[in-house]
Amino acid sequence: MGVQGLTTYVEGNRNFLQDVKFRDSRLVIDGCSLYFRLYFSHGLDQQRGGDYDAFTHLLTQFLCSLAACNIQPYVVLDGGIDPSNKKFSTLRQRLQSKIKEADSMSHGRNGCVLPILTRDVFIQVLMQRGIPLFQCPAEADWEIACLAHQWNCPVLTNDSDFFIFDLPGGYLPLQFFQWTNLNGKASYRYISARHYTTNNLCRWFGGMNRELLPLCAVLTGNDYGAPKEAETLLDLIDVSALGGGGGRRRGKSPASRIEGLLIWLSSFSSVAEALEEVSRLMCEEGGRGRRGQMGGLSSQLWAAMQEYHINAQSSLARWFSGGKTAPGGKTSGLAQLPECLSLAAAQGLLAPLAVDALVMQRVLLIPQVENSKLASSHCSSKAIRQAVYGVLLQTDTCNTTPGRDEGTRLAKGGQSKVQISGIRGGTGRAGRGARGRGQWHDVIAQQGVNVTLGMEQSAGTALVQPQGFSTRIFVEEYDRVDLNLKKNQVEAHLPRNHIQLHGLSETPVAVRLVVLLEVLGVKESALDPAPYHLQLAVAVTGFWLREAIPTPSQLLLQALVLGMVYGELSLHKQPGATQRQQAVPQLNWAAERNVWAALDRQRARPGERRGLDIGVAHSFSQWQACLWSALCLNQLLLMPLPQPNLSWLFSGTLVHGLLRYLKGGRAAESLLPGESLSGQLYSSLMEAVRNCSFKTNPSSSASGKKRRGRGRRGRGGRGAQGGGRGDEEINNRFALLMSEEEYDD
């Protein structure tokens, strides 16, 4: 939410804000406000697709500052679209505005567009650092307010609605939260901030009743919009407040209107008295009906004011105290999900895209900086989202048990058994996923099954080829067409190898992996040369090469893969890398640091005379769109592949700079010494991407050969094209750099 003009008004009057030395406290953080503020206030790249490594560094510094001051953060995030639809028109207006801003930035002009993976990076970093997190089903403001009220602690946000919520612990505006400049001695560090409470505001207006503040917000117009009669009422209030003189002044600013409204409200002792006056001004007969009920505009205003009514007890308090069940909130679509996915959504491990598709059958696609004369970058990943919709919106007529639907046929042309590769007592590929390598160890039991599953032994989990939905199902996608926001009806598609939504937690990881790779059009064996933690990114890159229009060039691919190599080297420069390096002492780490520095020097720097290559930006935006959709599908399938470490996977200024280097006629290998680990990694990733760039037979993944490698995935096994010890060695050496805890993260 947000109240028009209220931030400007309050921040313009120092009497409403008190300077504080903030430390030794709980702090409820509006997560969306925080990542927007961090990204936009520190000059991070927006034009070239985002620098997620720089954002991660900034977020880590922020969290370290809180820890130094003994501040315990609890982060609450917005989730999907509000099912009431009250805010939908505002969301569409904002999306249309971002489309225009993205186009402006593509031509070197001003704009403000958040890179598409910023939220995912934010959640990943919080989880890696053990910061308590909750993702709401929809709007988070009310849940944040209830939690802060119960805990008697402040809220950190820049949402003007928190000038209205009556919070005993108050509100700390992000703008004045000086976390980059800690003060005090080492044993008494604090953050300088400004603190707001409704008491300060109401005291300024002669001790105004705090319960009247929501009426000010509703009349002025928050994100839900004021009732259509509010303009007329405000005119009448202006006349009344001025003693009958002059009427409302033309061109009156929102801030001055707010002050006039607060002066008028301060003359009433209660909400009921103010609403009686509203009825009188609007000539509503009798003001109240025979039973004392308000009518007309007064009733609408009263209903809208309830958005600011706070419950004494917060369901999030139980969640953050170790509760295992996802809170429902005021409005929740999570009840429609199986328990494992409901829990995942609450943990931030299921994208709002999936919740919106299930609850609303409507999704909003995030604008990117791209060539607006071409189709939206999201068009390249449409098939992935159609599979997401298919899994979510399947009907009861699509079953996996033979006898319940005559139209259901088993994979492989009706055979009675389905070959499942990679499962052997939890030690092969499936074993890694089942042991929690994909972050699901708390909701997925280990699966010990035979390589061949009979349908009579695995009803509800085996792969089948459904005929389709009994009726065609569509999801409304809101996306860019030229420079306009348009609604597209996108049909949900069930993957050929189909699994039931409500049987996901009992479905073996290998079965879910087959579904994921089928949608991405990749054979499992094609991923063998790549380290395990990068295999989803490699599969997405192969998908991008096939689906992007225009087709990405070899140089674009090389720059993208070099960026991944740089990210891996960056990972091993982080604190704690020394212990990992000791596990592989034969490597020349000094040489690897030189490779990292050589790659980093190729970055596009701010202020360079060269402008943005809009064609390159469009292509990399397509890759990010494919990854964004694939991350959602992987989450929905309970992560049969681990999510890549997004902080180090892509850096826009780096890949744009690397492409410029390659276009100068220099080879990618010139940046990578032949015997270096980074050079070997580059070769392995390029091989895996080439393997994945060929379209597979849709059913081929389900009948893959029995896995030859029995060790940990990514350490053993031969390459897809005859690779022997070389591929095995590179995977083994890189896997040694990752501790067990990192895999679990």
Residue pairs with C-beta under 8 A, 6 or more apart in sequence:
1 87
1 139
1 141
1 159
1 161
1 222
1 223
1 224
1 307
2 159
2 160
2 161
2 222
2 223
3 160
3 161
3 163
3 164
3 216
3 217
3 220
3 221
3 222
4 220
4 221
4 222
4 254
5 220
5 253
5 254
5 255
5 257
5 258
6 160
6 163
6 164
6 217
6 220
6 254
6 258
7 158
7 160
7 163
7 173
8 254
8 255
9 254
9 255
9 258
9 259
10 16
10 17
10 160
10 163
10 196
10 201
11 17
11 173
11 175
12 255
13 204
15 200
15 204
16 196
16 200
16 201
16 204
17 173
17 176
17 194
17 195
17 196
17 200
18 194
18 195
18 196
18 200
19 192
19 193
19 194
19 195
20 172
20 192
20 193
20 194
20 195
21 183
21 184
21 190
21 191
21 192
21 193
22 69
22 71
22 154
22 172
22 177
22 190
22 191
22 192
22 193
22 195
23 69
23 70
23 71
23 184
23 188
23 189
23 190
23 191
24 69
24 70
24 71
25 70
25 71
25 72
25 153
25 154
26 71
26 72
26 74
26 151
26 153
27 66
27 71
27 72
27 73
27 74
27 153
27 154
27 155
27 156
27 172
28 74
28 76
28 144
28 147
28 148
28 151
28 153
28 154
28 155
28 156
29 73
29 74
29 75
29 76
29 155
29 156
29 157
30 76
30 140
30 141
30 144
30 155
30 156
30 157
30 158
30 159
31 75
31 76
31 77
31 78
31 122
31 133
31 140
32 77
32 78
32 119
32 140
33 156
33 157
33 158
33 159
33 174
34 62
34 75
34 122
34 156
34 157
34 174
35 55
35 59
35 114
35 118
35 119
35 122
36 114
37 158
37 174
38 55
38 58
38 59
38 62
39 46
39 55
39 58
39 114
39 115
39 118
40 112
40 114
42 58
43 606
44 50
44 51
44 54
44 55
44 58
45 51
45 54
45 115
45 652
45 653
46 105
46 111
46 112
46 113
46 114
46 115
46 369
47 105
47 106
47 369
47 612
47 617
47 652
48 369
48 604
48 612
48 617
48 620
48 652
48 653
48 655
48 656
49 115
49 368
49 369
49 617
49 620
49 621
49 624
49 650
49 652
49 655
50 115
50 116
50 117
50 118
50 650
50 651
50 652
51 651
51 652
51 653
51 654
52 115
52 117
52 118
52 121
52 646
52 647
52 648
52 649
52 650
52 651
53 567
53 570
53 647
53 648
53 651
54 651
55 118
55 121
55 122
55 647
56 121
56 125
56 647
56 648
59 121
59 122
59 125
60 125
60 129
61 180
62 179
63 73
63 125
63 129
63 131
65 179
65 180
65 182
65 191
66 72
66 73
66 179
66 191
68 182
68 189
69 182
69 189
69 190
69 191
70 189
71 191
73 131
73 132
74 132
74 134
74 147
74 316
74 320
75 126
75 131
75 132
75 133
75 134
76 133
76 134
76 135
76 136
76 140
76 143
76 144
76 147
76 316
77 119
77 123
77 133
77 134
77 135
77 136
77 140
77 348
78 135
78 136
78 138
78 139
78 140
78 352
79 135
79 136
79 137
79 138
79 140
79 345
79 352
79 355
80 137
80 138
80 333
80 352
80 355
80 356
80 359
80 360
81 87
81 88
81 91
81 138
81 352
81 356
81 359
81 360
81 362
81 364
82 88
82 138
82 139
82 331
83 138
83 331
83 333
83 359
83 360
84 331
86 224
86 225
87 139
87 223
87 224
89 225
90 223
90 224
90 225
91 364
92 364
92 478
92 485
95 364
95 367
95 478
95 485
96 484
96 485
98 113
98 367
99 367
99 372
99 480
99 483
99 484
99 485
100 111
100 483
101 111
101 112
101 113
101 367
102 111
102 113
102 367
102 368
102 369
102 370
102 372
103 111
103 372
103 483
104 110
104 111
105 111
105 113
105 369
106 369
106 370
106 371
106 372
106 612
106 614
106 617
107 614
108 611
108 612
111 369
113 367
113 368
113 369
114 366
115 368
115 624
115 652
116 366
116 368
116 621
116 624
116 625
116 628
117 624
117 627
117 628
117 646
117 650
120 351
120 628
120 631
120 646
121 646
121 647
123 133
123 135
123 348
123 349
124 643
124 645
124 646
124 647
125 647
126 133
126 348
127 133
127 347
127 348
127 439
127 745
128 745
132 320
133 347
133 348
134 143
134 316
134 319
134 320
134 327
134 346
134 347
134 348
135 345
135 346
135 347
135 348
135 350
135 352
136 143
136 329
137 328
137 329
137 331
137 332
137 333
137 334
137 345
137 355
138 329
138 331
138 332
138 333
141 159
141 161
141 162
141 165
142 307
142 310
142 329
142 330
143 314
143 315
143 316
143 327
143 329
143 330
144 155
144 157
145 155
145 162
145 165
145 167
145 308
145 310
146 310
146 311
146 313
146 314
146 315
146 316
147 314
147 316
147 317
147 320
148 154
148 155
148 167
148 169
149 165
149 166
149 167
149 168
149 169
149 310
149 312
149 314
150 312
150 313
150 314
150 317
151 169
151 314
151 317
152 168
152 169
153 169
154 167
154 169
154 170
154 171
154 172
154 195
155 162
155 167
155 169
155 170
155 171
155 172
156 172
156 174
156 177
157 171
157 173
157 174
158 173
158 174
158 175
161 217
161 222
161 308
162 171
162 196
163 171
163 196
163 198
163 201
163 213
164 198
164 213
164 214
164 216
164 217
164 308
165 171
165 198
165 308
165 310
166 198
166 210
166 211
166 213
166 308
166 310
167 197
167 198
167 310
168 197
170 195
170 196
170 197
171 195
171 196
171 197
172 193
172 194
172 195
172 196
173 194
173 196
176 192
176 193
176 194
177 191
177 193
178 191
178 192
178 193
179 191
181 192
182 189
182 190
182 191
183 189
183 190
183 191
183 192
184 190
198 210
198 213
199 210
201 208
201 213
201 262
202 208
202 209
202 210
202 213
205 262
205 263
205 265
205 266
206 266
208 262
208 265
208 266
209 268
209 269
209 270
209 271
211 270
211 271
212 265
212 266
212 268
212 270
212 271
212 274
213 308
214 304
214 305
214 307
214 308
214 309
215 265
215 271
215 274
215 275
215 301
215 305
216 258
216 261
216 262
216 265
217 305
217 308
218 226
218 227
218 230
218 301
218 304
218 305
219 226
219 230
219 233
219 234
219 237
219 261
219 301
220 226
220 254
220 257
220 258
220 261
221 230
222 307
224 304
224 307
227 297
227 300
227 301
227 304
229 282
229 296
229 297
229 300
230 297
232 282
233 278
233 281
233 282
233 297
234 248
234 257
234 261
235 247
235 248
236 281
236 282
237 260
237 261
237 264
237 281
238 247
238 248
238 249
238 260
239 245
239 246
239 247
239 248
240 264
240 281
241 260
241 263
241 264
252 260
265 274
268 274
268 277
271 302
271 305
275 294
275 298
275 301
275 302
276 287
276 288
276 298
278 284
278 297
278 298
278 301
279 286
279 287
279 288
279 294
279 295
279 296
279 297
279 298
280 287
282 296
282 297
282 298
284 295
284 296
284 297
284 298
286 295
287 294
287 295
287 298
288 294
288 295
289 295
293 299
294 302
315 327
315 328
315 329
316 327
318 327
319 326
319 327
319 346
324 343
325 343
326 334
326 342
326 343
326 345
326 346
327 346
328 334
328 335
333 355
333 358
333 359
333 360
334 342
334 345
334 346
334 355
335 342
336 358
336 359
337 345
337 350
337 355
337 358
337 501
338 501
338 502
338 504
338 505
339 443
339 505
340 440
340 443
340 444
340 504
340 505
340 638
341 350
341 354
341 501
341 504
341 636
341 638
343 443
344 350
344 440
344 443
344 635
344 638
345 354
345 355
349 439
349 635
349 639
350 632
350 635
350 636
351 631
351 632
351 635
353 363
353 385
353 388
353 629
353 632
354 388
354 392
354 632
354 635
354 636
356 362
356 363
356 364
357 363
357 388
357 389
357 392
357 393
357 475
358 392
358 393
361 393
361 473
361 474
361 475
361 476
362 475
362 476
362 477
362 478
363 385
363 475
363 476
363 477
363 478
364 478
365 376
365 378
365 477
365 478
365 479
365 480
366 628
367 480
368 377
368 621
368 624
368 625
369 612
369 617
369 621
370 376
370 377
370 614
370 617
370 618
370 621
370 622
371 614
371 615
371 617
371 618
372 480
372 482
372 483
373 482
374 549
374 618
375 549
376 479
376 480
376 481
377 618
377 621
377 622
377 624
377 625
378 385
378 477
378 479
378 625
378 629
379 479
379 549
380 544
380 547
380 548
380 549
380 622
380 625
380 626
381 543
381 547
381 622
381 625
381 626
381 628
381 629
381 630
382 490
383 493
383 519
383 547
384 519
384 520
384 543
384 626
384 629
384 630
384 632
384 633
385 475
385 477
385 490
385 629
385 632
386 490
386 491
386 492
386 493
387 493
387 494
387 495
387 519
387 633
388 629
388 632
388 633
388 636
389 473
389 475
389 490
389 491
389 492
389 493
390 492
390 493
390 494
390 495
390 498
391 494
391 495
391 499
391 501
391 515
391 633
391 636
391 637
392 492
392 501
392 636
393 469
393 473
393 475
393 492
394 469
394 494
394 498
394 500
394 501
395 469
395 470
395 471
395 473
397 405
397 469
397 470
398 405
398 408
398 466
398 467
398 468
398 469
398 470
398 494
398 498
399 405
399 408
399 500
400 408
400 459
400 460
400 461
400 462
400 464
400 498
400 499
400 500
400 503
401 408
401 455
401 459
401 460
402 408
402 410
402 455
405 466
407 466
407 467
408 464
408 465
408 466
408 467
409 464
409 465
409 467
410 416
410 418
410 455
410 462
410 463
410 464
410 465
411 418
411 463
411 464
411 465
411 496
411 497
411 699
411 702
411 703
412 418
412 419
412 699
412 702
412 703
416 454
416 455
417 452
417 453
417 454
417 455
418 452
418 453
418 455
418 462
418 463
418 702
419 451
419 452
419 702
419 703
419 704
420 449
420 451
420 452
420 453
420 508
420 510
420 511
420 514
421 429
421 451
421 510
421 524
421 704
421 705
421 706
421 707
422 428
422 429
422 430
422 510
422 513
422 524
422 707
423 429
423 430
423 431
423 447
423 448
423 449
423 450
423 451
423 508
423 509
423 510
424 431
424 451
424 707
424 710
425 431
425 448
426 434
426 435
426 446
426 447
426 448
427 710
427 711
428 707
428 709
428 710
428 713
429 509
429 510
429 513
429 524
429 707
429 713
430 447
430 508
430 509
430 510
430 513
431 446
432 532
432 712
432 713
433 440
433 444
433 509
433 513
433 639
433 640
433 641
433 642
434 444
434 445
434 446
434 447
434 508
434 509
435 441
435 446
436 442
436 444
436 744
437 532
437 642
437 743
437 744
438 509
438 638
438 639
438 640
438 641
438 642
438 643
439 639
439 642
439 643
439 744
439 745
440 638
440 639
441 744
443 505
443 638
444 505
444 509
444 638
445 505
445 506
447 508
447 509
449 458
449 508
451 706
453 461
453 462
455 462
460 500
460 503
460 506
460 507
461 499
461 503
461 506
461 507
461 508
461 511
462 511
463 497
463 498
463 499
463 511
463 514
463 515
463 702
464 497
464 498
465 496
465 497
465 498
465 699
466 494
466 498
468 494
469 492
469 494
472 491
473 491
473 492
474 489
474 490
474 491
474 492
475 489
475 490
475 492
476 487
476 488
476 489
476 490
477 487
477 488
477 489
477 490
478 485
478 486
478 487
478 488
479 485
479 486
479 488
480 486
495 515
495 518
495 519
496 518
496 698
496 699
497 511
497 514
497 515
497 518
497 699
497 701
497 702
498 515
499 507
499 511
499 512
499 515
500 507
504 512
504 637
504 638
505 638
507 638
509 638
509 640
510 640
512 637
512 638
512 640
513 524
513 640
513 641
514 524
514 701
514 702
515 637
515 640
516 539
516 633
516 634
516 637
516 640
516 641
517 523
517 524
517 539
517 701
518 696
518 698
518 699
518 701
518 702
519 633
520 539
520 540
520 542
520 543
520 630
520 692
521 542
521 543
521 546
521 695
521 696
521 698
522 539
522 542
522 543
522 692
522 696
522 701
523 691
523 692
523 696
523 700
523 701
523 704
523 720
524 701
524 704
525 691
525 704
525 705
525 720
526 542
526 688
526 691
526 692
526 694
526 720
527 535
527 538
527 539
527 688
527 691
527 692
527 720
528 688
528 717
528 718
528 719
528 720
528 723
528 727
529 684
529 685
529 687
529 688
529 691
529 719
529 720
529 723
529 727
529 730
529 731
530 538
530 684
530 685
530 688
530 714
530 731
531 681
531 684
531 714
531 730
531 731
531 734
531 735
532 642
532 712
532 713
532 714
532 715
532 731
532 735
533 642
533 644
533 645
533 714
533 738
533 743
534 564
534 568
534 644
534 685
535 641
535 688
535 714
536 630
536 631
536 634
536 641
536 642
536 643
536 644
537 564
537 627
537 644
537 649
538 685
538 688
538 689
538 692
539 630
539 641
539 692
540 623
540 626
540 627
540 630
541 557
541 560
541 561
541 623
541 689
541 692
542 689
542 691
542 692
542 693
542 694
543 626
543 630
543 692
544 552
544 622
544 623
544 626
545 551
545 552
545 557
545 689
545 692
545 693
546 693
546 695
547 622
547 626
548 619
548 622
548 623
548 626
550 615
550 619
552 619
552 622
552 623
555 659
555 662
555 663
556 616
556 619
556 620
556 659
557 686
557 689
558 658
558 662
558 668
558 686
559 655
559 656
559 658
559 659
559 662
560 620
560 623
560 650
560 655
561 668
561 682
561 685
561 686
561 689
562 599
562 655
562 658
562 668
562 671
562 672
562 682
563 649
563 650
563 651
563 654
563 655
563 658
564 649
564 650
564 685
565 595
565 599
565 672
565 678
565 681
565 682
565 685
566 596
566 599
566 600
566 648
566 651
566 654
567 645
567 647
567 648
567 649
567 650
567 651
568 648
568 678
568 681
568 734
569 592
569 593
569 595
569 596
569 599
569 678
570 596
570 648
571 577
571 645
571 648
572 580
572 581
572 592
572 737
573 593
573 596
577 737
579 739
580 736
580 737
580 738
580 739
581 587
581 589
581 737
583 736
583 737
584 733
584 736
584 737
587 677
587 733
588 676
591 673
591 676
592 676
592 677
592 678
595 671
595 672
595 673
595 676
595 678
595 679
596 678
598 671
599 654
599 658
599 671
600 654
602 654
602 657
602 658
602 660
602 661
602 671
603 651
603 653
603 654
603 657
604 610
604 653
604 654
604 656
604 657
604 660
605 653
610 660
612 656
613 656
613 659
616 656
616 659
617 656
620 650
620 652
620 655
620 656
623 650
624 650
627 650
631 643
634 640
634 641
634 643
635 643
642 743
661 671
662 668
668 682
669 679
669 682
672 678
672 679
672 682
673 679
677 730
677 733
677 734
680 726
680 729
680 730
681 730
681 734
683 730
684 727
684 730
684 731
687 719
687 720
687 721
687 723
687 727
688 720
691 720
691 721
707 717
708 717
708 718
709 715
709 716
709 717
709 718
710 716
711 717
712 735
714 731
714 734
714 735
715 728
715 731
715 732
715 735
716 728
716 731
716 732
717 727
717 728
717 731
718 724
718 727
718 728
719 726
719 727
